[in-house]
Amino acid sequence: MYSRTNQFGLNEEQKAILDAADQFGKKELYPLAEKMDNEEWWPEGIFKKMGDAGFIGLTVDTKHGGAGMSYLQAGLVCQAFGRWNHAIALSWVAHENLCLDNIYRNGSQYIREKYIPGLCSGELIGALGLTEPGAGSDVLGSMRTSAVKDGDHYILNGSKTYITNGSIADIILVYTKTDFKKANKGITAFVVETNNPGFKIISKLKKMGFRGSQTNELFFEDFRVPAINMIGKEGEGHITVMNGLDFERAMIAPISLGISERALEISIEYAKIREQFGKPISSFQMIQSKLADMYTWVQSVRALVYTVLSECDTIDKKDGGRGQIHMNTAASVMHAASTCNKVLDETVQIHGGMGYMWESEANRLYRASKLLEIGAGTTEVRKMVISKGLLH
């Protein structure tokens, strides 16, 4: 019998966290999934509900309003949310890791005290503003959003695109160019508040999958941000980007694991009830072979994802963006994403014509399976990272 709750390698505390997140996801998030997918609809108040349940601010110290958990424990929550509503899981990880954890690790005491408690409670929603139109994988070298010093403020001008939580965010960690002579350096990060003048939402992007997780193009026009809201030092934002990217990759990989688990589960259920030639298709060896392959793929993803998340907990957080952890986080998200794609391909095949129908859960999961081969650095970039480390 396939069990999602009896996971290898987890202690009792970790299993309890996974089980609690799984129950919350099934009860609170799964009922929202179909409407979100059909309408690109976002359920207002869901971040506050997740915060009240203790599922936000997991890697933040308790003295700042967080839970003081490990990356592995936070990844288990992401995995469970990914099973039941991958669109919310994506918005959650954009808030929880790309914005909140990054600000917590790199921000000044002033920034921590001003923004972290609200982000931990879910009263404030966070986002990351990095990618720009035309930038793609060369996001640093192609950056055109500028920040010009003006007294004790900086003036921001430019646009960002493919921004998860863009239209619902109160706080955005924005990367800008303060020195255009330094190619992929000369970058400076700021924490900006979206209710200030000069911030505009240009468009709401309609996606193939992960629908309902709000994705937007943003524009800054003479947007004033206090210099005190700078993350780190001027011109050293590229260090924060590369450091945060490894933890982002490690934390986003569990979404693919959760999707794959759910796909295997519904495939088993369907194979048992779908009859052809007078008997359930689960009795056919070809279907049994597919299920055996899927189970093995899911287990391999679980093993690598858990291992790399645990590694993130043991290294000095300043070591992110280089060395072994840089290779391993790239390998984790690459394997999780590409394997998820294989699992979902077989899921739709097992469901047959029903799997091809838009309204089926198999179809919804299938359309989501491609994104993580593109987002957070494409599969090709991940291979470059790994091979560079091997050949260095």
C-alpha atoms as one frame of an Amber mdcrd trajectory, in Angstrom:
protein
   0.000   0.000   0.000   1.319   3.459  -0.911   1.646   5.770   2.080   2.477
   9.470   1.956   2.885   9.866   5.718   5.377   7.083   6.397   8.416   8.786
   4.908  11.884   7.308   5.212  14.662   9.225   6.917  12.414  11.483   9.014
  12.333  11.557  12.805   9.086  11.760  14.750   9.124  15.567  14.977   9.655
  15.900  11.237   6.912  13.388  10.487   4.560  15.358  12.748   5.311  18.579
  10.847   4.720  16.862   7.496   1.490  15.315   8.742   0.195  18.615  10.168
   0.950  20.454   6.920  -0.638  17.624   4.934  -3.850  17.825   6.943  -3.963
  21.617   6.642  -3.294  21.407   2.902  -6.017  18.834   2.343  -8.596  20.729
   4.403  -7.821  24.367   3.597  -5.907  24.457   0.298  -7.180  21.583  -1.833
 -10.800  22.911  -2.016  -9.436  26.122  -3.572  -7.361  24.453  -6.287  -9.981
  23.950  -9.010 -11.337  27.504  -8.912  -7.822  28.929  -8.851  -6.919  26.897
 -11.920 -10.072  27.737 -13.831 -10.160  31.468 -13.122  -6.572  32.501 -12.196
  -8.283  33.447  -8.925  -6.464  34.233  -5.693  -8.127  33.491  -2.313  -7.696
  36.601  -0.192  -6.749  35.993   3.421  -5.046  32.651   2.797  -1.637  33.924
   3.939  -3.115  35.093   7.250  -4.749  31.690   7.647  -1.423  29.944   6.978
   0.263  32.301   9.432  -2.323  31.652  12.128  -1.759  27.916  11.649   1.992
  28.374  12.174   3.116  27.686   8.607   4.880  30.991   7.864   8.219  32.291
   9.114   9.432  28.765   9.658  13.176  29.447   9.251  13.068  32.730  11.182
  14.230  32.874  14.800  11.447  32.891  17.394  12.594  36.268  18.767  11.545
  37.818  15.440   8.170  36.077  15.362   9.233  32.954  13.474   9.220  29.265
  14.309  12.977  28.658  14.414  12.751  25.577  12.212  15.282  24.048   9.823
  15.204  24.212   6.033  14.299  20.528   5.985  11.290  21.149   8.215  10.212
  24.117   6.065  10.695  21.966   2.960   8.324  19.352   4.391   5.615  22.016
   4.648   6.285  23.022   1.040   6.063  19.361  -0.016   2.697  18.888   1.698
   1.270  22.119   0.284   2.529  21.067  -3.159   0.480  17.863  -2.946  -2.804
  19.636  -2.425  -2.447  23.029  -4.083   0.795  23.622  -5.948  -0.276  27.162
  -6.929  -0.510  28.225  -3.298   2.690  26.307  -2.539   4.503  28.413  -5.143
   3.135  31.665  -3.713   4.024  30.410  -0.237   7.653  29.678  -1.141   8.008
  33.037  -2.935   6.886  34.724   0.275   8.520  32.362   2.767  11.929  31.866
   1.185  12.579  34.204  -1.736  11.450  37.235   0.269  11.142  36.564   4.009
  14.078  34.208   4.596  16.307  36.311   2.352  15.474  39.534   4.188  15.914
  37.790   7.534  19.361  36.440   6.659  20.710  39.561   4.946  18.753  42.525
   6.290  19.808  45.047   8.906  18.401  45.066  12.423  16.138  47.957  11.377
  14.717  46.003   8.437  14.265  42.890  10.555  12.363  44.739  13.252  10.183
  46.652  10.788   9.166  43.901   8.355   9.876  40.405   9.681   7.067  40.144
  12.285   4.364  41.131   9.778   5.752  38.783   7.136   5.877  35.942   9.687
   2.250  36.447  10.729   0.962  36.565   7.163  -0.394  40.067   7.657   2.160
  41.217   5.103   2.735  39.329   1.832   6.185  39.247   0.273   7.630  38.806
  -3.215  10.976  38.843  -5.003  11.563  41.352  -7.811  14.496  40.067  -9.868
  13.570  38.973 -13.417  13.107  41.644 -16.082  11.637  41.670 -19.599  14.258
  40.339 -21.998  16.598  39.197 -19.217  15.889  35.476 -18.741  18.868  33.458
 -17.507  21.197  36.480 -17.837  19.200  38.244 -15.172  22.145  40.106 -13.631
  23.963  41.187 -16.775  20.748  42.288 -18.490  19.278  44.170 -15.526  18.004
  47.623 -16.453  16.010  48.714 -13.405  18.007  51.620 -12.013  18.415  53.101
  -8.541  19.896  56.600  -8.318  20.839  58.100  -4.970  18.961  61.254  -4.002
  19.852  62.396  -0.504  18.709  59.767   1.990  16.591  58.026  -0.684  17.108
  56.179  -3.952  14.935  56.753  -7.030  13.915  53.518  -8.781  12.910  53.287
 -12.448  12.329  50.153 -14.478  10.217  47.019 -14.754  10.134  43.459 -13.456
   8.265  40.513 -14.945   7.148  36.981 -14.061   6.900  38.151 -10.452   5.087
  35.629  -8.243   2.803  37.454  -5.758   3.424  40.695  -7.653  -0.139  41.996
  -7.435  -0.812  40.857  -3.867   2.539  41.739  -2.266   2.916  44.413   0.393
   6.697  44.008   0.483   9.023  43.244  -2.442  12.732  42.514  -2.290  13.802
  44.378  -5.443  17.156  44.158  -7.201  18.370  47.242  -9.079  21.411  48.520
 -10.957  23.291  51.300  -9.182  26.364  51.067 -11.423  25.851  50.139 -15.082
  29.611  49.974 -15.716  29.984  46.720 -13.769  28.063  44.224 -15.964  26.602
  41.566 -13.685  27.786  43.449 -10.603  26.955  46.974  -9.480  23.619  45.598
  -8.240  21.854  46.789  -5.098  18.861  45.254  -3.293  16.104  47.169  -1.511
  13.012  46.306   0.489  10.163  48.321  -1.021   6.587  48.880   0.099   4.111
  48.585  -2.759   1.640  51.124  -1.356   4.042  53.989  -2.118   3.653  56.268
  -5.177   5.384  55.165  -8.357   4.618  51.457  -8.089   2.360  50.065 -10.810
   1.067  46.620 -11.769   1.319  46.577 -15.554  -0.321  43.232 -16.284  -1.606
  39.986 -14.842  -0.007  37.078 -16.679  -2.070  34.029 -17.640  -0.143  30.815
 -17.259  -0.296  27.235 -18.494   0.014  25.856 -14.977   0.245  27.047 -11.374
  -2.777  29.132 -12.229  -4.158  31.279  -9.440  -0.707  31.979  -8.067  -0.600
  35.618  -9.091   2.144  36.390 -11.606   2.620  39.940 -12.801   4.687  42.498
 -14.624   5.576  45.442 -12.393   6.764  48.962 -13.110   8.641  51.487 -10.987
   8.412  55.127 -12.036  10.389  57.602  -9.941   9.747  55.327  -6.984  11.402
  56.633  -3.812  12.832  54.114  -1.351  14.712  55.120   1.812  18.433  54.300
   1.728  17.955  52.585   5.081  15.883  49.938   3.252  18.966  48.717   1.407
  19.907  45.045   1.872  23.654  44.738   2.420  25.987  47.221   0.755  25.537
  49.265  -2.408  26.818  47.401  -5.449  26.980  44.025  -3.703  23.464  42.799
  -4.417  24.836  40.103  -6.729  26.243  38.368  -3.654  22.791  38.325  -2.040
  21.257  37.011  -5.287  23.663  34.102  -5.648  23.582  33.271  -1.953  19.794
  33.231  -1.865  19.455  31.273  -5.096  20.809  28.073  -3.558  18.350  28.139
  -0.665  15.587  29.022  -3.127  16.393  25.989  -5.283  16.524  23.684  -2.271
  13.189  25.014  -0.985  11.343  25.002  -4.298  12.259  21.403  -5.195   9.752
  19.957  -2.667   6.893  21.377  -4.759   7.823  18.934  -7.530   8.000  16.165
  -4.933   4.532  16.999  -3.619   3.044  17.164  -7.116   4.646  13.819  -7.990
   3.300  12.190  -4.832  -0.207  13.368  -5.561   0.072  12.224  -9.194   1.121
   8.743  -8.104  -1.713   8.607  -5.594  -4.463   9.517  -8.066  -2.940   7.160
 -10.659  -3.180   4.236  -8.231  -6.749   5.170  -7.343  -7.800   5.490 -10.982
  -6.102   2.255 -12.034  -8.109   0.391  -9.399 -11.519   1.713 -10.482 -11.105
   2.072 -14.247 -12.223  -1.110 -16.008 -11.409  -2.313 -19.504 -12.051  -5.748
 -20.985 -14.039  -6.641 -17.892 -11.371  -5.973 -15.262  -9.580  -3.029 -13.625
  -6.632  -1.703 -15.581  -4.508  -2.169 -12.442  -4.479  -5.871 -13.315  -2.604
  -5.182 -16.561   1.151  -5.595 -16.328   1.799  -2.495 -18.455  -0.061  -0.357
 -15.896   1.719  -2.111 -13.042   5.041  -1.352 -14.720   4.166   2.336 -15.004
   3.181   2.522 -11.347   6.397   0.765 -10.282   8.457   3.235 -12.314   6.554
   6.195 -10.869   7.022   4.996  -7.299  10.765   4.553  -7.825  11.077   7.992
  -9.422   9.227   9.628  -6.510  11.428   7.874  -3.969  14.589   9.022  -5.756
  13.362  12.616  -5.726  12.492  12.385  -2.044  15.951  11.077  -1.162  17.825
  13.862  -2.990  15.480  16.668  -1.907  15.695  15.695   1.769  19.462  15.259
   1.601  20.080  18.684   0.072  17.664  20.443   2.436  19.539  18.836   5.344
  22.810  20.036   3.825  21.458  23.599   3.749  20.981  23.296   7.508  24.577
  22.277   8.168  26.536  24.813   6.094  27.431  28.381   6.935  24.641  30.388
   5.279  27.277  32.713   3.784  28.603  29.775   1.726  25.502  29.726  -0.471
  26.199  30.522  -4.123  29.439  28.588  -4.418  31.053  25.206  -3.887  29.340
  21.891  -3.230  26.043  23.349  -2.031  25.784  25.361  -5.270  26.067  22.135
  -7.282  23.804  20.099  -5.025  20.905  22.548  -4.902  21.029  22.774  -8.702
  20.999  18.964  -8.893  18.103  18.708  -6.441  15.728  21.048  -8.250  16.816
  19.730 -11.666  16.166  16.099 -10.755  12.924  16.917  -8.943  11.553  18.933
 -11.871  12.568  16.591 -14.695  11.374  13.529 -12.781   8.074  15.215 -11.952
   7.633  15.724 -15.682   8.100  11.983 -16.272   5.704  11.063 -13.462   2.987
  13.340 -14.839   3.444  12.045 -18.365   2.645   8.543 -17.092  -0.186   9.903
 -14.926  -1.996  11.306 -17.953  -1.291   8.119 -19.898  -2.848   5.983 -17.157
  -5.889   8.267 -17.052  -6.222   8.098 -20.849  -8.864  10.377 -22.353  -9.919
  11.551 -18.893  -6.384  12.767 -18.222  -6.517  14.923 -21.349  -9.615  16.771
 -20.125  -8.987  20.227 -18.683 -11.155  19.651 -15.614  -9.323  16.534 -14.410
  -6.807  16.767 -11.582  -4.345  14.789 -13.697  -4.529  17.521 -16.339  -4.043
  20.277 -13.763  -0.956  18.567 -12.363   0.414  17.843 -15.841   0.234  21.498
 -16.860   2.135  22.426 -13.710   4.948  19.939 -14.235   6.884  22.085 -16.726
   7.364  25.283 -14.751  10.103  24.113 -12.423  12.228  23.068 -15.399  12.206
  26.775 -16.299  11.775  28.832 -13.120  14.528  29.369 -10.497  17.108  28.826
 -13.235  16.415  26.589 -16.220  17.481  22.951 -16.442  20.212  24.045 -18.846
  21.587  26.599 -16.366  21.501  23.998 -13.596  23.587  21.674 -15.769  26.060
  24.503 -16.339  26.355  25.036 -12.582  26.961  21.343 -11.929  29.407  20.796
 -14.773  31.371  23.937 -13.884  31.763  22.625 -10.353  32.881  19.212 -11.600
  35.430  20.641 -14.033  36.757  23.404 -11.825
